[in-house]
Amino acid sequence: MELRTLKTFQVVATHLNQTKAAEILGYTQPTITMHIRNLEQEIGHPLFHRVGKKTYLTPAGKVLKQHVDRIMDCVEEMNKALNRLHDPYGTLVIAAPEYYWTHFLTMLIHTFVKLHPQVKLKLVSCNSVDVIQMITAREADVGIITGKNKNEDLEFVSLDEEELLLVIRKDLHQNSDLSAILQTYPLFFKKFSYLDWLFDRCMEEIPTPMAVIESDSEEAIKQAILKGTGVGIISGDLIHEEIRKGELIPLHRFTQTLDTFLITRRDRSDEITIQAFVELVMEGWDEAAEESL
């Protein structure tokens, strides 16, 4: 049995009128008649009978109509599912530290929603370690993290390289040399559990500080520096405006950079919804960075 023949039968059986069916399907009436005749010959039963001017389904026609309706529903669902492969769909879970939500992702999410309103978004704010764990465990689809680890299950896309600066509040600088400053004020630093080497490399470039205070928040480090509590190692992007205004003075520019990556699972990177978001982020990240300055 051909699908088009079954479709012809379904429309005729629904309207009980071959002329109406021909109009709906765009066939000539002889074509409709041929489809019905071929189907009756194939199943070995008449499907319609006439009483006066009215057409009715035979018992065989009623049975066939029930099954054909289910077949056509399945075909419609199949076509919908296949069509969704061409456009993003479903739910997309995006995980990233608060810093990226505040400075980059808000604008990108706005654009994605306009382009793909049919996709339901779930936004998760957490540290980079948790982002990696969520992506690995399939609890999130796309993540933004600071630094790169050696997880072979993940695909890493480089988005940005942030300059790391050692800075101090302007009025505390007083033209003192770096050694004297680091012996006077504690050093604030955000240490990443999977980037221990970054802290060690930075320490190789400057004199040993009197004390090191770790924080899991760059915003807290920034506020501590602005209040004169100490000096700090921090992303240049985060204090761009304070440096421009002269509120903070760079004491040292590190050779190491703080790299930003977009991550997905390798075995999911070809999924259409994930692809659509990844492409948007790659195209719009630099513009979002400029907007945040």
C-alpha positions as CSV (number, residue, x, y, z in Angstrom):
1,M,0.0,0.0,0.0
2,E,1.3,3.4,-0.9
3,L,1.0,6.3,1.6
4,R,-0.5,8.6,-1.0
5,T,-3.3,6.0,-1.7
6,L,-3.9,5.7,2.0
7,K,-4.0,9.5,2.3
8,T,-6.6,9.6,-0.5
9,F,-8.7,7.0,1.2
10,Q,-8.5,8.9,4.6
11,V,-9.7,12.2,3.0
12,V,-12.5,10.5,1.1
13,A,-13.6,8.6,4.2
14,T,-13.5,11.8,6.3
15,H,-15.7,13.8,3.9
16,L,-17.5,10.9,2.2
17,N,-17.3,13.0,-1.0
18,Q,-14.8,12.3,-3.8
19,T,-15.2,15.7,-5.4
20,K,-14.4,17.4,-2.1
21,A,-11.4,15.0,-1.6
22,A,-10.1,15.9,-5.1
23,E,-10.2,19.6,-4.2
24,I,-8.4,19.1,-0.9
25,L,-5.7,16.9,-2.4
26,G,-5.3,18.7,-5.7
27,Y,-6.0,15.5,-7.7
28,T,-8.5,15.0,-10.5
29,Q,-11.6,13.0,-9.7
30,P,-10.5,10.1,-11.9
31,T,-7.3,9.9,-9.9
32,I,-9.3,9.7,-6.7
33,T,-11.5,7.0,-8.1
34,M,-8.4,5.0,-9.3
35,H,-6.7,5.2,-5.9
36,I,-9.9,3.9,-4.1
37,R,-10.3,1.1,-6.7
38,N,-6.7,0.0,-6.4
39,L,-7.0,0.0,-2.6
40,E,-10.2,-2.1,-2.7
41,Q,-8.5,-4.6,-5.0
42,E,-5.5,-4.8,-2.8
43,I,-7.4,-5.5,0.4
44,G,-10.1,-7.6,-1.2
45,H,-13.1,-5.6,0.2
46,P,-15.3,-2.7,-0.9
47,L,-14.7,0.4,1.2
48,F,-17.7,2.5,0.3
49,H,-21.3,1.9,-0.6
50,R,-24.0,4.4,-1.7
51,V,-27.6,4.7,-0.6
52,G,-29.3,7.2,-2.7
53,K,-27.2,10.2,-3.0
54,K,-25.2,9.5,0.2
55,T,-22.0,7.6,0.6
56,Y,-21.2,5.4,3.6
57,L,-18.2,3.4,4.7
58,T,-18.5,-0.3,4.6
59,P,-17.4,-2.4,7.6
60,A,-14.1,-2.9,6.0
61,G,-13.9,0.8,5.3
62,K,-14.5,1.6,9.0
63,V,-11.8,-0.8,10.1
64,L,-9.3,0.6,7.5
65,K,-10.2,4.2,8.5
66,Q,-9.2,3.6,12.1
67,H,-5.9,2.1,11.2
68,V,-5.1,4.7,8.5
69,D,-5.8,7.5,10.9
70,R,-3.2,6.1,13.3
71,I,-0.7,5.6,10.4
72,M,-1.1,9.2,9.3
73,D,-0.7,10.4,12.8
74,C,2.5,8.5,13.0
75,V,3.7,9.9,9.7
76,E,2.9,13.4,10.8
77,E,4.8,13.0,14.1
78,M,7.7,11.5,12.2
79,N,7.8,14.5,9.8
80,K,7.7,16.9,12.7
81,A,10.6,15.1,14.4
82,L,12.6,15.1,11.2
83,N,11.9,18.8,10.6
84,R,13.1,19.6,14.1
85,L,16.5,18.3,13.1
86,H,16.8,21.3,10.8
87,D,15.9,23.9,13.5
88,P,16.9,24.2,17.2
89,Y,14.3,22.7,19.6
90,G,13.8,21.4,23.1
91,T,15.5,22.6,26.2
92,L,19.0,24.0,26.4
93,V,20.8,24.2,29.7
94,I,23.6,26.7,29.9
95,A,26.0,26.8,32.9
96,A,28.6,29.5,33.6
97,P,30.1,31.5,36.5
98,E,28.3,34.7,37.5
99,Y,31.0,36.9,36.0
100,Y,30.2,35.6,32.5
101,W,26.4,36.0,33.0
102,T,26.8,39.6,34.1
103,H,29.3,40.7,31.5
104,F,28.8,38.6,28.4
105,L,25.9,36.1,28.3
106,T,23.0,38.3,28.9
107,M,23.2,40.0,25.5
108,L,23.9,36.7,23.8
109,I,20.9,35.0,25.4
110,H,18.7,37.9,24.3
111,T,19.8,37.4,20.7
112,F,19.3,33.6,20.9
113,V,15.8,33.9,22.3
114,K,14.8,36.2,19.4
115,L,16.3,33.8,16.8
116,H,15.0,30.6,18.4
117,P,11.9,31.3,20.5
118,Q,10.9,27.7,20.4
119,V,13.9,26.6,22.5
120,K,13.3,26.6,26.3
121,L,16.4,27.9,28.1
122,K,17.6,27.0,31.6
123,L,20.4,29.2,32.9
124,V,22.7,28.0,35.7
125,S,25.2,30.1,37.6
126,C,28.0,28.2,39.3
127,N,31.8,28.1,39.4
128,S,33.9,26.6,36.6
129,V,34.5,23.3,38.4
130,D,30.8,22.7,38.7
131,V,30.3,23.7,35.1
132,I,32.7,21.0,34.0
133,Q,31.0,18.4,36.2
134,M,27.5,19.4,34.9
135,I,28.6,19.1,31.2
136,T,30.4,15.8,31.9
137,A,27.3,14.4,33.7
138,R,25.0,15.7,30.9
139,E,23.2,17.9,33.4
140,A,24.0,20.9,31.2
141,D,24.4,21.2,27.5
142,V,26.8,24.2,27.1
143,G,29.2,25.7,29.6
144,I,31.5,28.7,29.8
145,I,34.6,28.3,32.0
146,T,37.9,29.9,33.0
147,G,40.9,27.8,32.0
148,K,41.2,24.5,30.3
149,N,41.6,21.0,31.9
150,K,42.4,17.6,30.5
151,N,39.0,16.1,30.3
152,E,39.0,14.1,27.0
153,D,35.2,13.9,27.0
154,L,34.9,17.6,26.4
155,E,35.2,19.9,23.4
156,F,36.9,23.2,24.2
157,V,36.4,26.3,22.1
158,S,38.6,29.3,22.9
159,L,36.7,32.5,23.3
160,D,39.0,35.0,25.0
161,E,42.4,35.6,26.6
162,E,42.2,38.0,29.6
163,E,45.3,39.8,30.7
164,L,46.2,39.2,34.4
165,L,47.3,42.3,36.3
166,L,48.7,42.9,39.8
167,V,47.0,46.2,40.9
168,I,46.9,48.5,43.9
169,R,44.7,51.5,44.8
170,K,46.3,54.7,43.5
171,D,46.8,56.4,46.9
172,L,48.6,53.4,48.3
173,H,51.1,53.3,45.5
174,Q,53.3,56.3,46.5
175,N,56.0,55.3,44.1
176,S,57.2,52.4,46.3
177,D,59.0,49.5,44.7
178,L,57.1,46.3,44.2
179,S,59.0,44.4,46.9
180,A,58.2,47.0,49.5
181,I,54.5,47.0,48.5
182,L,54.2,43.2,48.7
183,Q,55.8,43.3,52.2
184,T,53.3,45.9,53.3
185,Y,50.0,44.6,51.9
186,P,48.5,41.1,51.6
187,L,48.0,39.7,48.1
188,F,44.4,38.8,47.1
189,F,44.1,36.0,44.4
190,K,41.4,33.8,43.0
191,K,42.8,30.3,42.9
192,F,41.2,27.7,40.7
193,S,41.3,24.1,41.8
194,Y,42.2,22.9,38.4
195,L,44.6,25.8,37.6
196,D,47.1,25.5,40.4
197,W,49.9,26.0,37.9
198,L,48.6,29.5,37.0
199,F,49.1,30.8,40.6
200,D,52.5,29.2,40.7
201,R,53.6,30.8,37.4
202,C,52.3,34.2,38.6
203,M,54.3,33.9,41.8
204,E,57.4,33.3,39.8
205,E,57.2,36.7,38.2
206,I,56.9,38.8,41.4
207,P,58.6,39.0,44.8
208,T,57.2,36.9,47.6
209,P,54.3,38.7,49.3
210,M,53.9,39.0,53.0
211,A,50.6,37.1,52.9
212,V,48.3,35.6,50.3
213,I,44.5,35.7,50.8
214,E,42.5,33.4,48.5
215,S,38.9,34.2,47.4
216,D,36.5,32.4,45.2
217,S,35.1,35.7,43.9
218,E,36.9,38.2,41.6
219,E,34.3,40.8,42.5
220,A,35.3,40.4,46.2
221,I,38.9,40.8,45.3
222,K,38.2,43.9,43.3
223,Q,36.3,45.5,46.2
224,A,39.1,44.6,48.6
225,I,41.6,46.3,46.4
226,L,39.4,49.4,45.9
227,K,39.0,49.7,49.7
228,G,42.8,49.6,50.2
229,T,42.8,46.2,52.0
230,G,45.6,44.9,49.9
231,V,46.9,44.4,46.4
232,G,45.4,41.8,44.0
233,I,45.9,39.7,40.9
234,I,42.8,40.2,38.8
235,S,41.6,40.1,35.2
236,G,42.3,43.3,33.3
237,D,38.8,43.1,31.8
238,L,37.2,43.3,35.2
239,I,38.9,46.5,36.2
240,H,39.2,48.2,32.8
241,E,37.1,51.2,33.9
242,E,38.9,51.7,37.3
243,I,42.3,51.7,35.5
244,R,41.0,54.2,32.9
245,K,39.8,56.5,35.7
246,G,43.1,56.2,37.5
247,E,41.5,54.6,40.6
248,L,43.7,51.5,40.3
249,I,47.4,51.3,39.3
250,P,48.9,48.3,37.5
251,L,52.0,47.1,39.3
252,H,52.8,44.2,37.0
253,R,51.4,42.6,33.9
254,F,51.8,38.9,33.9
255,T,52.9,36.8,31.0
256,Q,50.2,34.2,31.8
257,T,46.7,34.9,30.6
258,L,43.3,33.9,32.0
259,D,41.7,32.0,29.1
260,T,37.9,31.6,28.6
261,F,36.5,28.5,26.9
262,L,33.1,27.3,25.8
263,I,32.7,23.6,26.5
264,T,30.4,20.8,25.3
265,R,30.6,17.1,25.4
266,R,32.4,15.8,22.3
267,D,29.6,13.2,21.7
268,R,27.0,16.0,21.6
269,S,28.7,18.8,19.7
270,D,26.8,18.0,16.5
271,E,23.3,18.4,18.1
272,I,21.5,21.1,16.3
273,T,20.4,23.2,19.3
274,I,23.9,23.0,20.9
275,Q,25.4,23.9,17.5
276,A,23.1,27.0,17.1
277,F,24.1,28.4,20.6
278,V,27.8,27.6,20.1
279,E,27.9,29.4,16.7
280,L,26.0,32.4,18.2
281,V,28.5,32.7,21.1
282,M,31.5,32.4,18.8
283,E,30.2,35.1,16.5
284,G,29.0,37.5,19.2
285,W,31.5,37.1,22.1
286,D,33.8,39.9,21.1
287,E,30.9,42.3,20.6
288,A,29.5,41.3,24.0
289,A,33.0,41.9,25.5
290,E,33.1,45.4,24.0
291,E,29.6,46.2,25.3
292,S,30.6,45.2,28.8
293,L,33.6,47.6,29.0
